[in-house]
Amino acid sequence: MRYLFIIQGEGRGHLTQALALKSFLEKNGHTVIGVMIGKTAERQIPAFFTEKIEVPVKIFENPNFAPSAGNKRPKIGKTLLKALRKIPEYIKSIRFIRQEIGRTQPDFVINFYDHLTGLTWFIYHLKTPLICIGHQYLLNHKAFEFPKAKNKRVALSMKISSWITSLRARKILALSFYPLEEDPAQRICVVPPLLRPEIFTQPVKNDHFITGYILNSGFAEEIKAWHQAFPNEEAHFFWDKKDAPDTLEIEKNLTFHKIQDTLFLDLLSRCKAFACTAGFESVCEAMYFGKPTLMVPVHIEQECNAHDGIRAGAGISSDHFDLESLLKSIDSYHPKDEYRAWVLSAETLYIKNLTK
């Protein structure tokens, strides 16, 4: 079978999922013929992805969250206004997606939660089978538990978002920290996290430092303030700030790195604790390595990730980078063996769902 990937390029999670799925497909005799990535001008495609995907990559403009003035959490009103102004660009992107499907003639298209892909299938009634993959679809599962304080608002916004991405999809695969039964009414099959092959050969240690990943660079000020209070704690954080050097030493024991997968995995596998902006993939990687994790949600979806991550035993959550609480949680943290077994079942379950 010949597969074309279309990826929503916000953050790094969907990109690493695509690398993992490509490995599964190729090991089982299938071919990924190309990748399309929807992104905004503010985001860069990490070099590790373009180096490792080893197929043609096409870029198109797509909607994304607009950050606040401090570049921390997104502003919903600002996001909507920005999307309205860019409607002509999005129409061009939809046409471009359609043209690429016609040009490449894949047997299946895999959509990693890109909204314009769902709209393309809805508008043009494309015959190529569309399969949608993302942890966000789990929020539509009948058994998913939302954060209690925000049930109605969270449920409605996420259901609408997921519905748009999966218009006319043949199948929906929902990534989860833990197994759940299928939900036929929502066309949802629950599958394990998609972790990159390098994860499974990475040596694991427990050294003396913290590492972390921040989606928006505004959170760097919180980390700097914490480190001034605890200057003897060594910390390495990753970000995708466009004008930053590859390595930026803020002060002794505090370093920021441009996102780079080999270094990230090395530090994550060796750290004593991990802090991140509650992206699903980063939390999954930390759980596999057995690292206690602090999750700081940036938007509504990540609030759900953090709530679900706590239930799954990932660690703790906060509305800011409370690294002192993270350090205090280390002694009481216990990795889950059943989570690792669930992750290791991934290849069998994905091939079963993607080849029929």
Summary of the structure (lengths in Angstrom):
residues: 356
radius of gyration: 19.6
end to end distance: 10.1
largest distance: 59.4
contacts: 1197
relative contact order: 0.13
helix: 46%
strand: 20%
